[in-house]
Amino acid sequence: MLNLLTEIFSYDFLTRAFLAGALISIVAALVGVTLVLKKSAMIGDGLSHTALSAFTIATALGFAPLWFSLPVVIITSFVILKLSTNRKFRGDAWIAVLAAGSLAIGTLTASLTTGINVDFTSFLFGSILAVSTQEIILSLIVAIVCILLYLFSFNRIFAITFDEEFARSIGIKTNLYSAIFSIICSVIIVLGMRLLGTLLISSLLIFPTLTAMQLSRTFRGVVFSSVIISLLAFAIGFVLSYALNAPTGASIVVVNLIFLLFAFISHQLLHKT
């Protein structure tokens, strides 16, 4: 095992991918707890499809995919946030429309592009070769911001997560926190697509939280457990993908799925006894 790890970290691109992936896993777990408990977890799926379309269009037009996609996805997250407050329309319906529409636009752009190489497959399933130093730095900044947010505003986040109306009534700026979470979620989706791809990135927001909920009954415990589970699943999946020459994103998600199934079965058995 030691030889395998030494071999992995002897490659600069794998080291960059591991660092970026670990940082993304931490932030995704933290944000995922709030999204899952507020029943808004599928926003990640809608934003990932928007990011796919933005990545494809940016590549076709010769723009930098990362810096073109970030503002597009952030704006989209604010649109979803605004629509979700409209009682005439269900937020999940708009997310479904957004996901399907964005995927169609991205596919159409890739198929109509001539003379320019649009690597549509890497956008769908991720590519560890694509992780750059810029993305590591951005991942680190977002991770620091998110961790500090939880450390200094934990009680406010708790209130917003479980009762937003009550949080607003006691003076908590719920709109500000919603905006911050939307921006963080958008950045994580765009960065995470490099590693896991459009089809799998939203799993980082959901799986660790669901697993943690089987292991802990307190919000603090779920937050802490989710981060540990997310990091552990990422590390194991990353190493396995290299050892087995398997897709990185799929390996990480499968490990997360195994953790979830094990935690769920253990939880059920303990409650029966």
LUMRO-239384 format. One record per residue: y, z, x of N, C-alpha, C in turn; residue in one letter. Coordinates in steps of 0.02 Angstrom, whole numbers, padded with zeros to 5 digits, m for minus. Example, Ala and Ser with C-alpha at 12.3 -4.5 7.8 and 13.67 -1.06 7.14 Angstrom:
<rs>
  n_north    n_up  n_east  ca_north   ca_up  ca_east  c_north    c_up  c_east  r
   m00284   00390   00660    m00225   00390    00615   m00165   00390   00660  a
   m00112   00354   00642    m00053   00357    00684    00002   00394   00645  s
</rs>
This chain:
<rs>
  n_north    n_up  n_east  ca_north   ca_up  ca_east  c_north    c_up  c_east  r
   m00061   00000   00042     00000   00000    00000    00063   00000   00043  m
    00061   00041   00097     00119   00044    00142    00133  m00023   00174  l
    00079  m00057   00194     00086  m00123    00224    00116  m00174   00175  n
    00094  m00168   00112     00119  m00212    00059    00194  m00202   00049  l
    00215  m00139   00046     00286  m00124    00036    00328  m00147   00096  l
    00300  m00137   00156     00335  m00159    00216    00344  m00235   00216  t
    00293  m00269   00193     00295  m00343    00190    00347  m00365   00138  e
    00348  m00332   00081     00395  m00351    00028    00467  m00344   00052  i
    00483  m00287   00083     00552  m00273    00102    00571  m00305   00169  f
    00526  m00343   00196     00544  m00382    00256    00580  m00447   00236  s
    00577  m00464   00172     00612  m00523    00147    00678  m00502   00115  y
    00732  m00533   00137     00798  m00516    00111    00804  m00529   00037  d
    00778  m00585   00013     00786  m00602   m00058    00747  m00554  m00102  f
    00690  m00528  m00078     00652  m00479   m00117    00687  m00411  m00117  l
    00717  m00394  m00061     00755  m00331   m00057    00814  m00333  m00105  t
    00850  m00390  m00105     00906  m00398   m00152    00883  m00393  m00224  r
    00827  m00426  m00239     00801  m00425   m00307    00781  m00355  m00328  a
    00750  m00318  m00281     00728  m00249   m00298    00787  m00204  m00311  f
    00838  m00208  m00268     00897  m00166   m00277    00933  m00182  m00343  l
    00942  m00246  m00356     00975  m00266   m00419    00933  m00244  m00479  a
    00868  m00255  m00475     00824  m00237   m00530    00823  m00163  m00544  g
    00823  m00122  m00491     00823  m00049   m00500    00887  m00026  m00533  a
    00944  m00053  m00512     01008  m00034   m00542    01012  m00056  m00615  l
    00989  m00117  m00628     00989  m00143   m00696    00943  m00102  m00741  i
    00886  m00080  m00714     00839  m00039   m00752    00869   00027  m00773  s
    00908   00057  m00727     00941   00121   m00743    00990   00113  m00800  i
    01034   00063  m00793     01086   00053   m00844    01056   00032  m00911  v
    01006  m00013  m00908     00974  m00036   m00970    00941   00022  m01007  a
    00912   00068  m00969     00880   00126   m01001    00932   00171  m01034  a
    00988   00183  m01001     01040   00225   m01029    01071   00194  m01092  l
    01090   00131  m01087     01119   00097   m01145    01067   00088  m01200  v
    01005   00075  m01180     00952   00064   m01228    00940   00123  m01274  g
    00947   00184  m01248     00937   00244   m01289    00984   00243  m01349  v
    01048   00231  m01336     01097   00230   m01391    01084   00173  m01439  t
    01069   00114  m01411     01057   00055   m01454    00996   00065  m01499  l
    00942   00091  m01470     00880   00100   m01509    00890   00153  m01563  v
    00921   00209  m01545     00930   00263   m01594    00980   00244  m01648  l
    01026   00198  m01633     01073   00174   m01684    01045   00113  m01721  k
    00984   00095  m01706     00950   00038   m01737    00988  m00027  m01725  k
    01013  m00034  m01664     01050  m00094   m01644    01018  m00127  m01583  s
    00954  m00113  m01572     00922  m00136   m01511    00919  m00212  m01506  a
    00916  m00247  m01563     00908  m00319   m01561    00972  m00356  m01539  m
    01026  m00318  m01529     01087  m00351   m01504    01074  m00380  m01435  i
    01029  m00349  m01397     01012  m00375   m01332    00980  m00443  m01336  g
    00940  m00454  m01387     00907  m00519   m01396    00959  m00573  m01412  d
    01007  m00557  m01456     01059  m00605   m01473    01103  m00622  m01414  g
    01121  m00571  m01374     01164  m00583   m01316    01128  m00621  m01262  l
    01062  m00610  m01255     01025  m00646   m01203    01021  m00720  m01219  s
    01016  m00737  m01283     01015  m00808   m01302    01084  m00840  m01292  h
    01136  m00800  m01305     01204  m00825   m01291    01213  m00837  m01216  t
    01188  m00790  m01176     01192  m00798   m01103    01154  m00860  m01080  a
    01097  m00874  m01112     01059  m00934   m01094    01100  m00996  m01105  l
    01132  m01000  m01163     01174  m01058   m01179    01232  m01064  m01130  s
    01263  m01007  m01114     01320  m01007   m01068    01298  m01027  m00998  a
    01241  m01002  m00975     01214  m01020   m00909    01202  m01095  m00905  f
    01171  m01122  m00958     01153  m01193   m00959    01216  m01237  m00958  t
    01265  m01220  m01000     01327  m01259   m01003    01364  m01255  m00937  i
    01367  m01195  m00907     01402  m01186   m00843    01370  m01228  m00788  a
    01303  m01229  m00786     01268  m01269   m00736    01281  m01343  m00746  t
    01279  m01364  m00809     01289  m01435   m00825    01360  m01457  m00807  a
    01409  m01412  m00814     01479  m01430   m00800    01499  m01415  m00728  l
    01454  m01385  m00690     01469  m01371   m00620    01507  m01307  m00609  g
    01508  m01263  m00659     01541  m01198   m00652    01493  m01147  m00623  f
    01519  m01090  m00599     01477  m01035   m00576    01447  m01001  m00637  a
    01380  m01004  m00646     01349  m00977   m00707    01365  m00904  m00721  p
    01365  m00862  m00669     01377  m00791   m00679    01446  m00778  m00708  l
    01497  m00805  m00676     01566  m00789   m00696    01587  m00827  m00759  w
    01553  m00881  m00775     01565  m00916   m00838    01532  m00878  m00896  f
    01472  m00852  m00883     01433  m00820   m00937    01460  m00752  m00956  s
    01484  m00714  m00906     01506  m00645   m00920    01558  m00641  m00976  l
    01615  m00678  m00971     01664  m00672   m01025    01638  m00699  m01092  p
    01596  m00750  m01090     01568  m00778   m01152    01525  m00726  m01187  v
    01482  m00692  m01150     01436  m00643   m01180    01475  m00581  m01202  v
    01525  m00561  m01164     01566  m00503   m01183    01603  m00516  m01248  i
    01633  m00576  m01253     01668  m00594   m01315    01619  m00595  m01374  i
    01559  m00622  m01362     01508  m00625   m01415    01488  m00555  m01437  t
    01482  m00508  m01390     01464  m00440   m01408    01517  m00408  m01453  s
    01580  m00423  m01440     01634  m00396   m01481    01633  m00428  m01551  f
    01615  m00492  m01554     01608  m00526   m01619    01553  m00493  m01660  v
    01496  m00480  m01627     01440  m00447   m01662    01462  m00378  m01685  i
    01498  m00342  m01642     01521  m00275   m01659    01566  m00277  m01721  l
    01610  m00327  m01723     01656  m00334   m01780    01618  m00352  m01844  k
    01572  m00398  m01838     01533  m00420   m01897    01489  m00365  m01925  l
    01465  m00321  m01879     01420  m00268   m01902    01456  m00216  m01945  s
    01522  m00215  m01941     01561  m00168   m01983    01578  m00197  m02051  t
    01562  m00261  m02060     01575  m00294   m02124    01516  m00281  m02171  n
    01529  m00246  m02224     01475  m00226   m02269    01446  m00285  m02309  r
    01481  m00341  m02310     01456  m00399   m02348    01400  m00434  m02311  k
    01396  m00423  m02245     01345  m00457   m02205    01308  m00406  m02162  f
    01243  m00415  m02157     01202  m00371   m02116    01208  m00392  m02043  r
    01216  m00342  m01999     01224  m00357   m01928    01164  m00392  m01898  g
    01103  m00372  m01920     01043  m00403   m01891    01037  m00476  m01912  d
    01064  m00494  m01970     01062  m00564   m01991    01106  m00607  m01946  a
    01164  m00580  m01928     01209  m00617   m01883    01178  m00623  m01814  w
    01143  m00572  m01792     01109  m00576   m01726    01056  m00630  m01727  i
    01019  m00636  m01782     00968  m00688   m01788    00999  m00757  m01787  a
    01055  m00765  m01823     01091  m00829   m01823    01115  m00846  m01753  v
    01143  m00796  m01720     01170  m00805   m01653    01115  m00825  m01604  l
    01058  m00790  m01607     01003  m00803   m01561    00976  m00874  m01570  a
    00964  m00893  m01632     00937  m00960   m01646    00987  m01015  m01627  a
    01050  m01004  m01646     01101  m01054   m01631    01113  m01062  m01557  g
    01116  m01007  m01521     01127  m01011   m01448    01069  m01045  m01412  s
    01008  m01027  m01433     00950  m01058   m01402    00950  m01134  m01414  l
    00969  m01154  m01475     00972  m01225   m01491    01025  m01261  m01449  a
    01083  m01230  m01441     01137  m01260   m01401    01115  m01266  m01328  i
    01084  m01214  m01302     01061  m01216   m01233    01009  m01269  m01221  g
    00961  m01275  m01267     00908  m01325   m01261    00937  m01395  m01266  t
    00983  m01405  m01313     01014  m01471   m01322    01055  m01490  m01261  l
    01091  m01443  m01233     01131  m01456   m01173    01086  m01477  m01115  t
    01031  m01441  m01106     00985  m01456   m01051    00954  m01525  m01060  a
    00936  m01543  m01122     00903  m01607   m01134    00951  m01666  m01128  s
    01015  m01655  m01143     01063  m01710   m01141    01097  m01718  m01073  l
    01087  m01668  m01029     01119  m01671   m00963    01083  m01722  m00920  t
    01121  m01768  m00893     01092  m01820   m00849    01126  m01817  m00781  t
    01087  m01824  m00729     01115  m01825   m00662    01130  m01756  m00634  g
    01118  m01703  m00672     01130  m01635   m00649    01066  m01595  m00662  i
    01046  m01557  m00612     00985  m01518   m00617    00998  m01452  m00653  n
    00976  m01446  m00715     00981  m01384   m00752    00912  m01351  m00754  v
    00904  m01297  m00716     00840  m01263   m00712    00831  m01218  m00772  d
    00812  m01249  m00828     00806  m01213   m00891    00751  m01161  m00889  f
    00697  m01175  m00852     00640  m01129   m00848    00660  m01063  m00816  t
    00700  m01067  m00763     00720  m01005   m00729    00765  m00963  m00773  s
    00804  m00995  m00817     00845  m00957   m00864    00802  m00922  m00916  f
    00747  m00954  m00936     00703  m00925   m00987    00661  m00868  m00959  l
    00635  m00876  m00899     00587  m00828   m00872    00611  m00791  m00810  f
    00671  m00807  m00786     00698  m00772   m00729    00675  m00802  m00663  g
    00712  m00785  m00611     00695  m00808   m00543    00723  m00759  m00493  s
    00679  m00724  m00456     00703  m00674   m00408    00739  m00707  m00350  i
    00728  m00772  m00340     00762  m00808   m00287    00837  m00815  m00301  l
    00856  m00807  m00365     00925  m00820   m00385    00971  m00759  m00376  a
    00943  m00700  m00362     00983  m00640   m00357    01026  m00642  m00293  v
    01091  m00634  m00302     01137  m00639   m00245    01167  m00570  m00228  s
    01201  m00567  m00172     01235  m00506   m00151    01290  m00487  m00201  t
    01325  m00537  m00228     01376  m00526   m00279    01347  m00488  m00338  q
    01288  m00509  m00359     01257  m00478   m00418    01235  m00407  m00403  e
    01214  m00393  m00342     01197  m00324   m00323    01259  m00280  m00327  i
    01314  m00304  m00300     01377  m00266   m00302    01399  m00253  m00373  i
    01396  m00304  m00416     01415  m00297   m00486    01368  m00248  m00521  l
    01303  m00252  m00506     01254  m00206   m00535    01269  m00135  m00515  s
    01288  m00125  m00452     01304  m00058   m00428    01365  m00030  m00463  l
    01416  m00071  m00472     01477  m00049   m00506    01462  m00028  m00578  i
    01424  m00070  m00612     01407  m00055   m00682    01365   00008  m00686  v
    01318   00016  m00640     01276   00076   m00639    01317   00139  m00629  a
    01364   00137  m00582     01407   00195   m00569    01448   00213  m00631  i
    01477   00161  m00663     01518   00172   m00723    01476   00202  m00779  v
    01416   00176  m00789     01373   00199   m00843    01349   00270  m00831  c
    01330   00286  m00770     01307   00353   m00753    01363   00404  m00762  i
    01423   00387  m00737     01481   00432   m00745    01498   00441  m00819  l
    01491   00389  m00858     01505   00393   m00929    01459   00443  m00963  l
    01395   00442  m00945     01347   00489   m00975    01357   00560  m00949  y
    01376   00566  m00885     01386   00632   m00856    01446   00668  m00887  l
    01501   00632  m00898     01562   00664   m00921    01574   00657  m00996  f
    01535   00615  m01030     01546   00606   m01102    01480   00612  m01140  s
    01435   00653  m01115     01368   00657   m01145    01371   00680  m01217  f
    01409   00732  m01230     01413   00759   m01299    01444   00709  m01347  n
    01494   00672  m01323     01526   00621   m01365    01476   00565  m01380  r
    01439   00543  m01330     01389   00490   m01340    01336   00514  m01389  i
    01316   00578  m01383     01267   00607   m01430    01293   00603  m01501  f
    01355   00622  m01511     01385   00622   m01578    01389   00551  m01606  a
    01412   00504  m01564     01418   00435   m01587    01351   00404  m01603  i
    01300   00423  m01565     01233   00395   m01575    01204   00415  m01642  t
    01212   00478  m01660     01178   00503   m01720    01221   00505  m01783  f
    01287   00509  m01775     01330   00511   m01834    01400   00487  m01814  d
    01410   00422  m01818     01473   00393   m01796    01531   00414  m01840  e
    01519   00422  m01905     01572   00444   m01951    01595   00514  m01934  e
    01548   00558  m01920     01565   00627   m01901    01603   00627  m01835  f
    01580   00586  m01787     01613   00582   m01721    01685   00560  m01729  a
    01695   00511  m01773     01763   00487   m01785    01807   00541  m01818  r
    01776   00579  m01862     01814   00630   m01899    01836   00688  m01854  s
    01802   00700  m01798     01821   00755   m01753    01863   00729  m01695  i
    01885   00667  m01700     01933   00641   m01651    01906   00601  m01594  g
    01841   00588  m01595     01812   00547   m01542    01830   00473  m01553  i
    01853   00440  m01502     01872   00370   m01507    01810   00325  m01507  k
    01780   00320  m01566     01716   00284   m01572    01724   00210  m01555  t
    01779   00181  m01574     01790   00110   m01560    01793   00096  m01485  n
    01825   00143  m01449     01829   00135   m01376    01760   00139  m01345  l
    01720   00187  m01365     01653   00194   m01338    01609   00135  m01357  y
    01617   00110  m01417     01578   00051   m01439    01596  m00009  m01396  s
    01661  m00016  m01380     01684  m00071   m01338    01655  m00065  m01267  a
    01656  m00004  m01241     01629   00006   m01173    01555  m00010  m01171  i
    01517   00013  m01221     01446  m00001   m01223    01433  m00076  m01232  f
    01474  m00109  m01270     01467  m00182   m01279    01476  m00219  m01214  s
    01526  m00198  m01175     01539  m00231   m01111    01482  m00217  m01062  i
    01460  m00154  m01058     01405  m00137   m01012    01342  m00174  m01031  i
    01327  m00176  m01096     01267  m00211   m01119    01271  m00285  m01102  c
    01329  m00315  m01110     01338  m00386   m01095    01327  m00401  m01022  s
    01355  m00359  m00979     01347  m00369   m00906    01274  m00361  m00886  v
    01240  m00312  m00915     01170  m00301   m00898    01127  m00360  m00921  i
    01142  m00387  m00979     01104  m00445   m01004    01112  m00504  m00957  i
    01174  m00518  m00936     01187  m00575   m00892    01153  m00565  m00824  v
    01160  m00505  m00796     01129  m00492   m00731    01053  m00490  m00735  l
    01028  m00459  m00788     00956  m00452   m00795    00920  m00518  m00807  g
    00956  m00567  m00834     00925  m00633   m00846    00902  m00665  m00781  m
    00936  m00650  m00726     00916  m00677   m00662    00845  m00653  m00644  r
    00830  m00591  m00663     00767  m00562   m00643    00712  m00571  m00695  l
    00728  m00560  m00759     00677  m00563   m00811    00681  m00625  m00855  l
    00740  m00656  m00860     00747  m00714   m00902    00767  m00696  m00973  g
    00787  m00746  m01011     00810  m00737   m01080    00758  m00705  m01124  t
    00696  m00726  m01117     00644  m00705   m01163    00621  m00633  m01153  l
    00638  m00603  m01096     00611  m00537   m01081    00663  m00483  m01069  l
    00726  m00501  m01056     00776  m00453   m01036    00788  m00398  m01088  i
    00785  m00416  m01152     00798  m00365   m01204    00745  m00310  m01204  s
    00686  m00324  m01175     00634  m00273   m01173    00654  m00214  m01130  s
    00697  m00225  m01080     00721  m00170   m01037    00763  m00120  m01077  l
    00794  m00144  m01131     00835  m00100   m01172    00793  m00060  m01221  l
    00734  m00085  m01238     00695  m00057   m01293    00635  m00016  m01269  i
    00593  m00044  m01227     00529  m00013   m01209    00536   00057  m01179  f
    00579   00068  m01127     00583   00135   m01098    00604   00188  m01148  p
    00650   00171  m01193     00673   00219   m01243    00617   00237  m01292  t
    00581   00187  m01316     00526   00200   m01362    00472   00243  m01329  l
    00459   00230  m01265     00410   00270   m01229    00435   00342  m01221  t
    00498   00349  m01202     00527   00416   m01193    00527   00456  m01257  a
    00536   00422  m01314     00537   00457   m01378    00469   00486  m01396  m
    00416   00460  m01366     00349   00488   m01377    00339   00551  m01335  q
    00379   00558  m01282     00369   00612   m01234    00418   00670  m01242  l
    00475   00658  m01273     00526   00710   m01278    00555   00713  m01349  s
    00576   00772  m01369     00603   00781   m01436    00679   00793  m01435  r
    00708   00795  m01377     00780   00805   m01372    00814   00742  m01346  t
    00878   00734  m01364     00915   00675   m01342    00922   00675  m01265  f
    00935   00733  m01237     00941   00737   m01164    00875   00719  m01130  r
    00821   00743  m01159     00755   00728   m01131    00738   00654  m01136  g
    00756   00623  m01192     00743   00552   m01201    00784   00511  m01151  v
    00847   00529  m01141     00889   00493   m01093    00860   00497  m01023  v
    00843   00557  m01001     00816   00567   m00934    00749   00532  m00925  f
    00705   00542  m00975     00638   00511   m00970    00642   00435  m00971  s
    00688   00408  m01010     00695   00336   m01015    00714   00305  m00948  s
    00759   00338  m00912     00780   00313   m00846    00721   00315  m00797  v
    00684   00370  m00795     00627   00376   m00750    00574   00325  m00766  i
    00559   00317  m00830     00508   00269   m00852    00529   00198  m00834  i
    00592   00182  m00847     00617   00115   m00833    00612   00099  m00758  s
    00633   00146  m00716     00629   00135   m00643    00557   00129  m00620  l
    00513   00172  m00645     00444   00171   m00624    00409   00106  m00646  l
    00422   00085  m00708     00392   00023   m00732    00417  m00037  m00693  a
    00481  m00037  m00677     00509  m00092   m00638    00477  m00095  m00569  f
    00473  m00038  m00535     00446  m00036   m00467    00373  m00059  m00466  a
    00333  m00033  m00512     00262  m00052   m00515    00255  m00126  m00531  i
    00292  m00149  m00581     00288  m00219   m00600    00311  m00265  m00545  g
    00362  m00245  m00509     00389  m00285   m00453    00337  m00293  m00398  f
    00306  m00237  m00379     00255  m00239   m00326    00193  m00278  m00348  v
    00172  m00267  m00411     00114  m00303   m00436    00126  m00379  m00438  l
    00187  m00398  m00457     00202  m00470   m00461    00196  m00503  m00393  s
    00215  m00466  m00341     00210  m00494   m00273    00136  m00495  m00251  y
    00100  m00440  m00264     00031  m00435   m00242   m00014  m00486  m00277  a
    00000  m00499  m00341    m00042  m00544   m00381   m00014  m00614  m00386  l
    00045  m00624  m00355     00079  m00689   m00360    00091  m00708  m00433  n
    00115  m00659  m00471     00127  m00667   m00543    00203  m00666  m00557  a
    00224  m00691  m00615     00295  m00689   m00633    00322  m00618  m00634  p
    00379  m00607  m00603     00407  m00540   m00597    00425  m00510  m00665  t
    00461  m00548  m00706     00482  m00523   m00771    00423  m00504  m00815  g
    00374  m00547  m00819     00316  m00533   m00860    00278  m00472  m00835  a
    00273  m00464  m00770     00238  m00406   m00741    00273  m00341  m00760  s
    00339  m00341  m00755     00377  m00280   m00772    00369  m00263  m00846  i
    00372  m00313  m00889     00366  m00301   m00961    00296  m00276  m00979  v
    00245  m00304  m00947     00176  m00282   m00961    00166  m00209  m00940  v
    00194  m00190  m00883     00189  m00120   m00862    00226  m00075  m00912  v
    00284  m00096  m00936     00320  m00059   m00987    00279  m00053  m01051  n
    00245  m00107  m01069     00203  m00106   m01129    00145  m00058  m01122  l
    00114  m00057  m01063     00059  m00010   m01050    00083   00062  m01055  i
    00141   00075  m01025     00170   00143   m01030    00181   00163  m01103  f
    00208   00116  m01142     00223   00130   m01212    00159   00144  m01251  l
    00108   00102  m01242     00045   00112   m01278    00012   00178  m01259  l
    00013   00193  m01194    m00017   00256   m01170    00020   00316  m01200  f
    00086   00314  m01200     00126   00369   m01227    00115   00376  m01302  a
    00112   00319  m01337     00103   00321   m01410    00034   00349  m01429  f
   m00018   00325  m01395    m00086   00350   m01409   m00091   00424  m01393  i
   m00063   00445  m01336    m00065   00515   m01316   m00029   00558  m01367  s
    00028   00534  m01391     00067   00570   m01441    00028   00579  m01506  h
   m00005   00526  m01527    m00045   00529   m01589   m00103   00577  m01582  q
   m00137   00576  m01525    m00195   00619   m01515   m00174   00692  m01512  l
   m00118   00706  m01479    m00094   00775   m01474   m00075   00803  m01542  l
   m00048   00761  m01586    m00027   00785   m01653   m00086   00792  m01701  h
   m00142   00762  m01683    m00201   00769   m01725   m00240   00832  m01709  k
   m00231   00857  m01648    m00269   00916   m01627   m00233   00980  m01644  t
</rs>
